[in-house]
């Protein structure tokens, strides 16, 4: 028999797909090209997104807009229709398609589409006019009746055959029609790469149309929720049927486990409208198959129907929440995860995801509930420490969540109760968090005792002196509190910059294409490095900061010092908006694409783009520095820290006197990842006088403190 626990790998849906990072990068590139009046570049980017993910509704929509602007009504109609087949709730596609259908003479289709569009845009004048003009018309125009635009460019027959074979395409006319938009060099000749690009889009189109033909009839057959009496009759009839639905579900689940969701859905499809109309497991597995086919809106419809039939399925709620989270419906996803926990209080996965979505939308109450479940079920989960810090910050009234939320929920406990909960989760110990929790609980004597004990081990830590100052003030000892505050201020002003020899063995980076060696700066020898570091020690005047810094939330738990060093990187902040007087559009495009890919999380691809950009700027020091820093950032995210340090250092050697604090900060973070804490501390110290703002300096000093702690522990181990 089929049970809810069958096919755990098959019926639990992941919300993140690695391909989506690449897709989002192409969408960003396409939108940027559109803004810069580069429709050909934009279309190429959207076509690439479609090739990567044929179910990307936004890529199809943007392609439709561009094709319509180029007077290709047939191509635009197909793109808008596929967009709506993938996502029936894509409002802009309904509006664009209704106007396009009227223009090409399909008045019946225009009327139907205008009716759908008005659900999204009630009373919109243009859509209302289309609806009025087309009302009652039976005039239609099928896609086949529309004029095809076929390329007249020349090509080699063997290249065409090769491209079609590689992409698994049989329809040459379809490739020729698509190839109109792939002659990127405009030489009226289609080379093998351009034919491959066209065939790739044709293959993606055929792929998504096959999926739609499989899935659409299934979701259209979802019955309206019947009355209880009618449902009972149907269920009884199904149970007496000769079809073993549970066995079919087992078979479909096995297909999904083996990576063949289409066959799994085909197994169930003939029975979903009748025999399995009210069989929740069938619809649940069908919805999971649709999600794996990347047809998320259809998957939601199927999963919602399954949950109406059987609200007690915790995994059903989890799957529904996962698909909604993947589409960005975070509030709805949180409701689903809460329902999953209601049905199974020991189900850890929805608790983890609920805590993530709640935090993302600043749902304080939801976050506290979900994170508490995680901390209870899985005490070693990092969310527990995150919860402890959040509880203490809420109790202190300093939480970032409080700043972002529109108001506190009325059921939120008082500050001392929140701190008490945090202390219970922390357990016994003597840390900053223990001291802060006692302060928030108004246990000032205990708090002062803890701060003093911590200071005995770290007498030069200004954070500890400031914590003691606050506790003493709260306890009524204002005079001693003021002395401690002054001590903290004096410690923060003390900064020692030491000379450092920065050298590191360079690992071979994991690249898509070889690095063009001719443009890369030479690897510095020891004397060059020493000279550069001597220049770094030269005092510099602070320059006004012109770059907006997006600050992450550093962890402050001493027990998590190593993790804190990793999480407080400025890597993503230092190489945006390049400016150069000698940049050609094509040259800078590789750099810009590298930046976009970094932001999209595709670090190997970004590295390749930076390497392509490098040869073009041999005489432009500013851009070489930016590109090398970009390579360093990419290596950092790839966890190739020796190569990261080397790339940053190559950038430093070009203009040592102009090295920015952020570069040194990032280099220090990379050294910390390699557990070279002494080198890390020196980089952080050198970063402070080089253009960091007040908040960044505070973060840098926190990093120095953490690395000092880790260095002490490292030295202790070496002495044993």
GIQUI-V460210 format. One record per residue. PHI is phi in whole degrees, 0 to 359 (999 if undefined). Layout:
PHI + PHI
This chain:
999 + 274 + 236 + 294 + 269 + 287 + 65 + 301 + 286 + 273 + 254 + 251 + 256 + 280 + 261 + 233 + 238 + 302 + 299 + 297 + 297 + 294 + 298 + 298 + 297 + 294 + 298 + 295 + 297 + 299 + 295 + 294 + 297 + 299 + 297 + 268 + 58 + 236 + 297 + 294 + 296 + 296 + 296 + 299 + 292 + 293 + 297 + 296 + 298 + 295 + 296 + 288 + 217 + 299 + 264 + 280 + 297 + 293 + 294 + 295 + 298 + 296 + 298 + 299 + 298 + 292 + 292 + 296 + 295 + 264 + 67 + 261 + 295 + 296 + 296 + 295 + 300 + 298 + 295 + 297 + 293 + 296 + 305 + 285 + 294 + 287 + 226 + 300 + 259 + 280 + 300 + 300 + 294 + 296 + 294 + 296 + 290 + 297 + 290 + 295 + 297 + 295 + 295 + 271 + 100 + 267 + 289 + 297 + 295 + 296 + 297 + 298 + 289 + 295 + 297 + 294 + 296 + 292 + 295 + 268 + 234 + 302 + 76 + 297 + 302 + 296 + 289 + 299 + 295 + 299 + 296 + 294 + 293 + 263 + 299 + 82 + 283 + 249 + 288 + 232 + 212 + 287 + 303 + 295 + 278 + 276 + 290 + 273 + 257 + 246 + 295 + 252 + 291 + 278 + 197 + 272 + 298 + 293 + 294 + 299 + 297 + 297 + 297 + 295 + 294 + 297 + 267 + 70 + 250 + 249 + 269 + 294 + 299 + 295 + 293 + 295 + 294 + 289 + 295 + 308 + 257 + 239 + 276 + 294 + 271 + 55 + 259 + 63 + 223 + 264 + 277 + 298 + 293 + 292 + 292 + 298 + 300 + 293 + 296 + 296 + 291 + 299 + 298 + 295 + 297 + 297 + 299 + 289 + 293 + 296 + 297 + 296 + 299 + 281 + 272 + 304 + 298 + 292 + 292 + 291 + 270 + 297 + 284 + 294 + 299 + 281 + 294 + 303 + 293 + 294 + 298 + 298 + 297 + 293 + 299 + 298 + 296 + 294 + 293 + 273 + 289 + 282 + 280 + 271 + 295 + 297 + 293 + 297 + 296 + 301 + 296 + 297 + 299 + 296 + 301 + 295 + 304 + 273 + 81 + 233 + 295 + 298 + 293 + 298 + 291 + 298 + 298 + 270 + 309 + 296 + 250 + 292 + 285 + 241 + 302 + 258 + 305 + 237 + 257 + 305 + 301 + 298 + 290 + 294 + 289 + 299 + 297 + 298 + 296 + 298 + 297 + 286 + 272 + 67 + 255 + 292 + 297 + 293 + 299 + 298 + 300 + 293 + 292 + 297 + 296 + 299 + 287 + 294 + 287 + 216 + 291 + 274 + 277 + 295 + 292 + 298 + 296 + 297 + 297 + 298 + 296 + 296 + 293 + 294 + 296 + 298 + 271 + 91 + 273 + 290 + 294 + 296 + 299 + 299 + 298 + 295 + 295 + 297 + 294 + 298 + 289 + 297 + 279 + 217 + 297 + 259 + 273 + 286 + 299 + 295 + 296 + 297 + 291 + 296 + 297 + 293 + 292 + 296 + 294 + 294 + 254 + 61 + 271 + 299 + 296 + 298 + 297 + 299 + 296 + 293 + 294 + 295 + 297 + 299 + 298 + 284 + 281 + 220 + 301 + 271 + 291 + 303 + 299 + 298 + 294 + 300 + 295 + 301 + 296 + 297 + 300 + 293 + 295 + 298 + 296 + 278 + 76 + 241 + 293 + 300 + 301 + 295 + 292 + 271 + 286 + 284 + 182 + 279 + 293 + 295 + 269 + 294 + 297 + 292 + 307 + 301 + 292 + 298 + 295 + 297 + 297 + 297 + 295 + 296 + 289 + 292 + 78 + 290 + 155 + 228 + 228 + 303 + 295 + 299 + 295 + 295 + 297 + 296 + 298 + 293 + 272 + 68 + 271 + 292 + 296 + 296 + 296 + 300 + 300 + 293 + 299 + 296 + 295 + 293 + 295 + 299 + 266 + 220 + 288 + 255 + 267 + 294 + 297 + 293 + 295 + 291 + 297 + 296 + 300 + 297 + 293 + 294 + 297 + 295 + 278 + 102 + 267 + 292 + 296 + 294 + 301 + 293 + 295 + 294 + 297 + 297 + 297 + 297 + 298 + 293 + 293 + 291 + 276 + 277 + 217 + 253 + 257 + 257 + 288 + 217 + 260 + 261 + 216 + 205 + 290 + 268 + 278 + 289 + 291 + 272 + 242 + 283 + 229 + 299 + 285 + 294 + 291 + 296 + 262 + 286 + 299 + 291 + 292 + 290 + 274 + 299 + 296 + 299 + 296 + 297 + 298 + 296 + 289 + 296 + 295 + 296 + 280 + 293 + 302 + 234 + 282 + 291 + 257 + 299 + 284 + 252 + 248 + 286 + 252 + 266 + 269 + 279 + 262 + 292 + 285 + 236 + 280 + 299 + 293 + 250 + 300 + 298 + 296 + 298 + 300 + 294 + 275 + 253 + 268 + 262 + 309 + 282 + 260 + 248 + 219 + 258 + 55 + 292 + 228 + 205 + 270 + 231 + 246 + 275 + 304 + 294 + 297 + 287 + 296 + 295 + 297 + 299 + 294 + 299 + 298 + 297 + 291 + 300 + 295 + 273 + 86 + 256 + 282 + 295 + 295 + 298 + 301 + 298 + 296 + 297 + 294 + 293 + 287 + 302 + 297 + 281 + 235 + 302 + 254 + 238 + 302 + 300 + 287 + 299 + 298 + 298 + 293 + 297 + 295 + 299 + 298 + 300 + 298 + 298 + 298 + 301 + 291 + 278 + 64 + 262 + 289 + 301 + 293 + 300 + 299 + 298 + 295 + 300 + 292 + 300 + 294 + 297 + 292 + 292 + 222 + 302 + 289 + 254 + 299 + 272 + 299 + 295 + 297 + 295 + 300 + 295 + 296 + 298 + 297 + 295 + 300 + 297 + 299 + 273 + 63 + 263 + 291 + 296 + 296 + 299 + 299 + 294 + 295 + 297 + 296 + 290 + 287 + 303 + 275 + 244 + 89 + 283 + 278 + 299 + 293 + 293 + 297 + 299 + 296 + 296 + 294 + 298 + 295 + 300 + 299 + 296 + 293 + 298 + 299 + 293 + 295 + 299 + 296 + 296 + 294 + 299 + 294 + 292 + 283 + 289
